[in-house]
Amino acid sequence: MQHSSTSPKKNIAILGSTGSIGTQALEVIAENPQLFNAYLLTAQNNADLLIEQALKFKPAYVVICNASKYQYVKDALAKTEVKVLAGHEAIKETVTDPEINVVLTAMVGFAGLEPTICAIKAGKDIALANKETLVVAGELVTALAKEHHVKLLPVDSEHSAIFQCLAGEEDNIIEKIIITASGGPFRGRTRASLAQVTREDALKHPNWVMGAKITIDSASLMNKGLEVIEAKWLFDLKLSQIEVVVHPQSVIHSMVQFQDGSIKAQMGLPDMKLPIQYALTYPGRVQNSFKRFDFMRSPDLTFEKPDIETFRNLSLAFASISKGGNMPCIVNAANEIAVAGFLNNEVGFLEMSDIIALCMDKIAFKAQPTLDDYLNTDKETRILAQNIINQMSVKDIN
């Protein structure tokens, strides 16, 4: 794909610009100033980094979700032309700006759902790094994307890999997709040994540098469960067409097997900037300075079955999408609270699965949820999950 000097720049909105994906997306934009313009940047709490980014990239807007930091950000950017806004509602409004071409949704968790829906309704292509949007409301979001003729461009390395393998294969029948998992830092461990692991142990991922929440999800294999649910909606698959394989080297990012038995794989070093760049430049590819994979220096590529008895979260995620309705929403909300509890040293590593299973059992099931149902389910599940954690803490004290 050749870009002439007269090609219009794409205006990019980055929801969650101070997180791991957001900062790497800005590196991609910085490396390609002739192609991209950072138009809107948002952050939850990290005002200092948001200010630094705004001074460097000079976006039209910044939004700080934590309204208590609004004046601090506004004062810091007073001598610039950057418009400063605050609160979640401001994100939902600014993503509809007619000047925006692509919205990169890199907010953590359920918070990304409503801004993504607003952007889709405004006809914006979505570079989707917030997997929870499709986990929670995949049926609703994919239907809206079709209705508004919007592209959902996956940024997760696994979904980007599948997306790349399917390029040019639109009329060919998929037999199955194979999502690869690194296995995380605890691959091969027993349940007994996992009972003793600390947050520091779980935050040491062997291959990827990610935010705290996704790193814990990777250690518990919940991340892979969420990716299975996301893949079902992104690629319109049955659950029986999705397989998870542990591949510790994280070189093959995922594969597609077609009805003739042929398998296509997308490979490369574990670097999130590559799938971010592909989503922003799709359908073209542009040159970059990222490190290249060298077959001659690579270790053997190995594959094994995931241990879903030790790592229950993966089987809970499969069970939730098999049931459908609001069940994946319940799993997602319970998991977000459980992970926060683990990061705060309130619950053990294995207890995260117990919290999720209890919420799946106790929250009312809805087979055909509306957006309001999803919002209510999310709220109710978070309250229940936090109550379960509080009860666990009381037992520990007693």
C-alpha positions as CSV (number, residue, x, y, z in Angstrom):
1,M,0.0,0.0,0.0
2,Q,1.6,3.3,-1.1
3,H,0.8,6.4,0.7
4,S,1.3,9.6,-1.2
5,S,2.2,12.8,0.6
6,T,-1.3,14.1,-0.3
7,S,-3.1,11.2,1.4
8,P,-5.3,12.6,4.2
9,K,-4.2,11.7,7.7
10,K,-6.5,9.5,9.7
11,N,-7.7,11.2,12.9
12,I,-7.4,8.7,15.7
13,A,-9.3,8.7,19.0
14,I,-7.5,6.7,21.7
15,L,-9.8,5.8,24.6
16,G,-7.4,4.9,27.4
17,S,-4.3,6.6,26.0
18,T,-2.2,6.3,29.2
19,G,-2.5,2.5,29.5
20,S,-0.3,-0.1,27.9
21,I,-2.2,-0.3,24.5
22,G,-2.7,3.5,24.4
23,T,0.9,4.4,25.0
24,Q,2.0,1.9,22.3
25,A,-0.6,3.2,19.9
26,L,0.9,6.7,20.4
27,E,4.3,5.2,19.6
28,V,2.9,3.9,16.3
29,I,1.4,7.4,15.6
30,A,4.7,9.1,16.4
31,E,6.5,6.8,13.9
32,N,3.9,7.6,11.2
33,P,3.1,11.3,11.5
34,Q,2.3,11.5,7.8
35,L,-0.5,8.9,8.3
36,F,-2.0,9.6,11.6
37,N,-3.1,12.4,13.9
38,A,-4.0,11.8,17.6
39,Y,-7.3,13.7,17.7
40,L,-8.8,12.6,21.1
41,L,-7.0,11.2,24.1
42,T,-8.7,10.0,27.3
43,A,-7.5,8.7,30.7
44,Q,-9.2,7.5,33.8
45,N,-6.8,8.8,36.5
46,N,-3.3,9.3,35.1
47,A,-3.4,13.1,34.7
48,D,0.3,13.6,34.5
49,L,0.8,11.3,31.6
50,L,-2.3,12.6,29.8
51,I,-0.9,16.1,30.1
52,E,2.5,14.9,28.8
53,Q,0.8,13.2,25.8
54,A,-1.3,16.2,25.1
55,L,1.7,18.5,25.0
56,K,3.5,16.2,22.6
57,F,0.6,15.2,20.2
58,K,-1.6,18.3,20.5
59,P,-5.0,16.6,20.1
60,A,-8.2,18.5,19.6
61,Y,-9.6,17.1,22.9
62,V,-8.5,15.3,26.0
63,V,-10.9,13.8,28.5
64,I,-9.9,13.0,32.1
65,C,-12.6,10.6,33.5
66,N,-11.8,11.4,37.1
67,A,-13.5,14.8,37.4
68,S,-11.5,15.8,40.5
69,K,-8.4,16.0,38.3
70,Y,-10.1,18.2,35.6
71,Q,-8.8,21.6,36.9
72,Y,-5.3,20.2,37.2
73,V,-5.3,19.1,33.6
74,K,-7.0,22.2,32.3
75,D,-4.5,24.5,34.0
76,A,-1.5,22.5,32.7
77,L,-2.9,22.8,29.1
78,A,-4.2,26.4,29.4
79,K,-1.6,27.7,27.0
80,T,-2.5,25.2,24.3
81,E,-5.5,24.9,22.0
82,V,-6.4,21.5,23.5
83,K,-10.0,21.4,24.8
84,V,-10.1,19.7,28.2
85,L,-13.2,17.8,29.3
86,A,-14.1,15.5,32.2
87,G,-16.2,12.5,33.0
88,H,-17.4,9.4,31.3
89,E,-20.3,11.2,29.5
90,A,-17.7,13.5,27.8
91,I,-16.0,10.5,26.2
92,K,-19.4,9.3,24.8
93,E,-20.0,12.7,23.3
94,T,-16.5,13.4,21.9
95,V,-16.2,10.0,20.1
96,T,-19.0,11.1,17.8
97,D,-17.0,14.1,16.5
98,P,-17.3,14.1,12.6
99,E,-13.5,14.6,12.3
100,I,-12.6,11.2,13.9
101,N,-11.9,8.3,11.5
102,V,-11.0,5.5,13.8
103,V,-11.7,5.0,17.5
104,L,-9.1,2.8,19.3
105,T,-10.9,1.4,22.4
106,A,-8.2,0.6,24.9
107,M,-10.1,1.4,28.1
108,V,-9.9,-1.4,30.7
109,G,-13.0,-3.5,31.3
110,F,-16.7,-2.8,31.1
111,A,-16.1,0.9,31.0
112,G,-15.3,0.6,27.3
113,L,-18.8,-0.7,26.3
114,E,-20.9,2.5,26.1
115,P,-18.3,4.7,24.4
116,T,-17.8,2.0,21.8
117,I,-21.5,1.8,21.1
118,C,-21.7,5.6,20.8
119,A,-18.8,5.5,18.3
120,I,-20.4,2.7,16.2
121,K,-23.7,4.6,16.0
122,A,-21.7,7.6,14.8
123,G,-20.3,5.5,12.0
124,K,-16.7,5.3,13.3
125,D,-14.5,2.3,12.5
126,I,-13.4,0.6,15.8
127,A,-9.9,-0.6,16.5
128,L,-11.0,-2.9,19.3
129,A,-8.5,-3.5,22.1
130,N,-11.2,-3.6,24.8
131,K,-12.3,-7.3,24.6
132,E,-14.8,-6.9,27.3
133,T,-17.1,-4.9,24.9
134,L,-17.7,-8.1,22.9
135,V,-17.6,-10.4,25.9
136,V,-20.4,-8.5,27.6
137,A,-22.5,-7.5,24.6
138,G,-21.2,-9.3,21.6
139,E,-24.5,-9.9,19.9
140,L,-25.6,-6.3,20.4
141,V,-22.3,-4.7,19.3
142,T,-21.8,-6.9,16.2
143,A,-25.4,-6.2,15.1
144,L,-24.9,-2.4,15.5
145,A,-21.6,-2.6,13.5
146,K,-23.4,-4.3,10.6
147,E,-26.3,-1.8,10.8
148,H,-24.0,1.2,10.7
149,H,-21.5,-0.3,8.2
150,V,-18.7,0.0,10.7
151,K,-15.5,-2.2,10.6
152,L,-14.5,-3.9,13.9
153,L,-10.7,-4.1,13.6
154,P,-9.3,-6.4,16.3
155,V,-6.2,-5.2,18.2
156,D,-5.7,-8.2,20.5
157,S,-2.8,-10.1,19.1
158,E,-4.8,-13.3,18.8
159,H,-7.8,-11.8,17.1
160,S,-5.6,-9.7,14.8
161,A,-3.8,-12.9,13.9
162,I,-7.1,-14.6,12.9
163,F,-8.2,-11.4,11.1
164,Q,-5.0,-11.4,9.1
165,C,-5.3,-15.2,8.3
166,L,-8.8,-14.6,7.0
167,A,-7.7,-11.8,4.6
168,G,-8.7,-12.9,1.1
169,E,-10.5,-16.0,2.5
170,E,-14.0,-14.4,2.9
171,D,-15.7,-17.1,0.8
172,N,-13.9,-20.1,2.3
173,I,-15.5,-22.1,5.1
174,I,-13.6,-22.1,8.4
175,E,-13.4,-25.5,10.0
176,K,-12.0,-24.1,13.3
177,I,-9.8,-21.4,14.7
178,I,-7.0,-22.1,17.1
179,I,-6.3,-19.5,19.7
180,T,-2.8,-19.7,21.2
181,A,-2.1,-19.0,24.9
182,S,1.3,-18.5,26.4
183,G,0.2,-20.4,29.5
184,G,1.2,-17.4,31.7
185,P,3.7,-17.5,34.5
186,F,2.1,-20.6,36.2
187,R,2.0,-23.1,33.4
188,G,2.5,-26.6,34.7
189,R,1.8,-25.7,38.3
190,T,-0.6,-27.7,40.5
191,R,-3.7,-26.3,42.2
192,A,-1.9,-26.7,45.6
193,S,1.0,-24.6,44.6
194,L,-1.3,-21.9,43.1
195,A,-3.0,-21.4,46.5
196,Q,0.3,-19.8,47.7
197,V,1.1,-17.4,44.7
198,T,1.2,-13.7,45.3
199,R,0.2,-10.7,43.2
200,E,3.9,-10.1,42.5
201,D,4.3,-13.7,41.2
202,A,1.2,-13.3,39.0
203,L,2.4,-10.0,37.5
204,K,5.5,-11.5,36.0
205,H,4.4,-12.5,32.6
206,P,7.1,-14.5,30.6
207,N,6.5,-12.9,27.2
208,W,4.2,-9.8,27.2
209,V,4.3,-6.4,28.8
210,M,0.7,-5.5,29.7
211,G,-1.4,-3.7,32.3
212,A,-2.0,-5.3,35.7
213,K,-5.5,-6.5,35.0
214,I,-4.8,-8.2,31.8
215,T,-1.6,-9.7,33.2
216,I,-3.6,-11.3,36.1
217,D,-6.2,-12.5,33.6
218,S,-3.4,-14.1,31.6
219,A,-2.0,-15.9,34.7
220,S,-5.5,-17.3,35.5
221,L,-6.3,-18.1,31.8
222,M,-9.4,-15.9,32.1
223,N,-7.9,-13.8,29.4
224,K,-8.0,-16.8,27.0
225,G,-11.6,-17.4,28.0
226,L,-12.6,-13.8,27.3
227,E,-10.7,-14.1,23.9
228,V,-12.8,-17.2,23.0
229,I,-16.0,-15.3,23.7
230,E,-14.7,-12.3,21.7
231,A,-13.7,-14.5,18.8
232,K,-17.1,-16.1,18.6
233,W,-18.7,-12.7,17.9
234,L,-15.9,-11.2,15.8
235,F,-15.8,-14.1,13.4
236,D,-19.4,-15.4,13.7
237,L,-18.4,-18.8,14.9
238,K,-19.9,-21.7,16.9
239,L,-18.2,-22.6,20.2
240,S,-17.3,-26.0,18.7
241,Q,-15.2,-24.1,16.0
242,I,-12.9,-22.6,18.7
243,E,-9.9,-24.4,20.2
244,V,-7.3,-23.1,22.7
245,V,-3.8,-24.4,22.5
246,V,-0.9,-23.5,24.9
247,H,2.1,-22.2,22.9
248,P,4.6,-21.0,25.5
249,Q,6.9,-19.1,23.0
250,S,4.1,-16.7,21.9
251,V,5.5,-16.6,18.3
252,I,2.4,-18.0,16.6
253,H,-0.4,-15.6,17.6
254,S,-3.3,-17.8,16.4
255,M,-4.3,-20.0,13.4
256,V,-7.2,-20.7,11.1
257,Q,-8.0,-24.2,9.8
258,F,-10.2,-24.3,6.7
259,Q,-12.5,-27.1,5.5
260,D,-9.7,-28.6,3.3
261,G,-7.5,-29.1,6.4
262,S,-5.1,-26.3,5.5
263,I,-4.0,-24.2,8.4
264,K,-2.8,-20.6,8.2
265,A,-0.9,-19.0,11.0
266,Q,0.2,-15.5,11.7
267,M,3.6,-15.3,13.4
268,G,5.9,-12.6,14.8
269,L,7.6,-11.5,18.0
270,P,5.3,-10.7,20.9
271,D,4.9,-7.0,20.3
272,M,1.5,-5.3,20.6
273,K,2.6,-2.4,18.3
274,L,2.3,-4.7,15.2
275,P,-1.5,-5.5,15.7
276,I,-2.1,-1.9,16.7
277,Q,-0.5,-0.6,13.5
278,Y,-2.3,-3.2,11.3
279,A,-5.7,-2.1,12.7
280,L,-4.9,1.6,12.1
281,T,-3.5,1.0,8.5
282,Y,-5.9,-1.7,7.4
283,P,-6.2,-3.0,4.7
284,G,-2.6,-1.9,4.0
285,R,0.7,-2.5,5.7
286,V,3.3,0.1,6.3
287,Q,7.0,-0.3,7.0
288,N,8.2,0.0,10.6
289,S,11.3,-0.4,12.7
290,F,10.0,-3.1,15.0
291,K,12.3,-6.1,15.7
292,R,11.9,-9.0,13.3
293,F,11.5,-12.7,14.2
294,D,14.5,-14.9,13.2
295,F,13.8,-18.5,12.6
296,M,17.5,-19.4,13.0
297,R,17.7,-18.0,16.5
298,S,14.3,-19.2,17.7
299,P,13.8,-22.0,20.2
300,D,11.5,-24.9,19.2
301,L,7.9,-24.0,18.9
302,T,5.9,-26.2,21.2
303,F,2.2,-26.8,21.8
304,E,0.1,-28.4,24.6
305,K,-3.4,-28.7,25.9
306,P,-4.6,-26.1,28.5
307,D,-5.1,-27.5,32.0
308,I,-8.7,-26.4,32.6
309,E,-9.0,-28.3,35.9
310,T,-6.2,-26.3,37.5
311,F,-7.1,-23.1,35.7
312,R,-10.9,-23.1,36.2
313,N,-11.5,-19.7,34.7
314,L,-11.1,-21.0,31.1
315,S,-13.8,-23.6,31.6
316,L,-16.1,-21.0,33.4
317,A,-15.7,-18.7,30.3
318,F,-16.6,-21.6,28.0
319,A,-19.6,-22.4,30.1
320,S,-20.8,-18.8,30.1
321,I,-20.8,-18.5,26.3
322,S,-22.4,-21.9,25.9
323,K,-25.3,-20.6,28.1
324,G,-25.3,-17.3,26.3
325,G,-27.5,-14.3,27.3
326,N,-26.1,-12.2,30.1
327,M,-23.9,-15.0,31.5
328,P,-20.7,-13.7,29.9
329,C,-21.5,-10.3,31.3
330,I,-21.8,-11.9,34.8
331,V,-18.4,-13.6,34.3
332,N,-16.8,-10.4,33.1
333,A,-18.1,-8.3,36.0
334,A,-17.3,-10.9,38.7
335,N,-13.8,-11.4,37.2
336,E,-13.1,-7.6,37.2
337,I,-14.0,-7.4,40.9
338,A,-12.1,-10.7,41.7
339,V,-9.0,-9.4,40.0
340,A,-9.1,-6.1,41.9
341,G,-9.5,-8.1,45.1
342,F,-6.5,-10.2,44.3
343,L,-4.4,-7.2,43.3
344,N,-5.4,-5.6,46.7
345,N,-4.4,-8.9,48.5
346,E,-8.0,-9.4,49.7
347,V,-8.4,-12.9,48.0
348,G,-6.1,-15.7,46.9
349,F,-5.4,-16.7,43.3
350,L,-7.7,-19.7,43.3
351,E,-10.5,-17.9,45.1
352,M,-11.0,-15.7,42.0
353,S,-12.6,-18.7,40.3
354,D,-14.8,-19.4,43.3
355,I,-16.1,-15.8,43.2
356,I,-16.9,-16.0,39.5
357,A,-18.7,-19.4,39.9
358,L,-20.8,-18.1,42.8
359,C,-21.9,-15.1,40.8
360,M,-22.8,-17.3,37.8
361,D,-25.0,-19.3,40.2
362,K,-26.7,-16.4,42.0
363,I,-27.3,-13.6,39.5
364,A,-30.5,-13.8,37.5
365,F,-30.1,-15.2,34.0
366,K,-31.5,-13.3,31.0
367,A,-31.6,-15.1,27.7
368,Q,-32.1,-12.1,25.5
369,P,-30.7,-9.0,27.3
370,T,-31.0,-5.4,26.2
371,L,-28.3,-2.8,26.9
372,D,-30.1,-1.8,30.1
373,D,-30.1,-5.5,31.1
374,Y,-26.3,-5.6,30.6
375,L,-25.8,-2.5,32.6
376,N,-28.0,-3.8,35.5
377,T,-26.4,-7.2,35.3
378,D,-22.9,-5.7,35.5
379,K,-23.9,-3.5,38.5
380,E,-25.6,-6.3,40.4
381,T,-22.7,-8.7,39.8
382,R,-20.1,-6.2,41.0
383,I,-22.0,-5.7,44.3
384,L,-22.4,-9.4,44.8
385,A,-18.8,-10.2,44.0
386,Q,-17.6,-7.5,46.4
387,N,-19.9,-8.9,49.1
388,I,-18.4,-12.3,48.6
389,I,-14.9,-10.9,48.9
390,N,-15.9,-9.0,52.1
391,Q,-17.3,-12.3,53.6
392,M,-14.1,-14.1,52.7
393,S,-12.1,-11.4,54.4
394,V,-14.2,-11.7,57.6
395,K,-13.7,-15.5,57.7
396,D,-9.9,-14.9,57.3
397,I,-9.9,-12.5,60.3
398,N,-12.0,-14.9,62.4
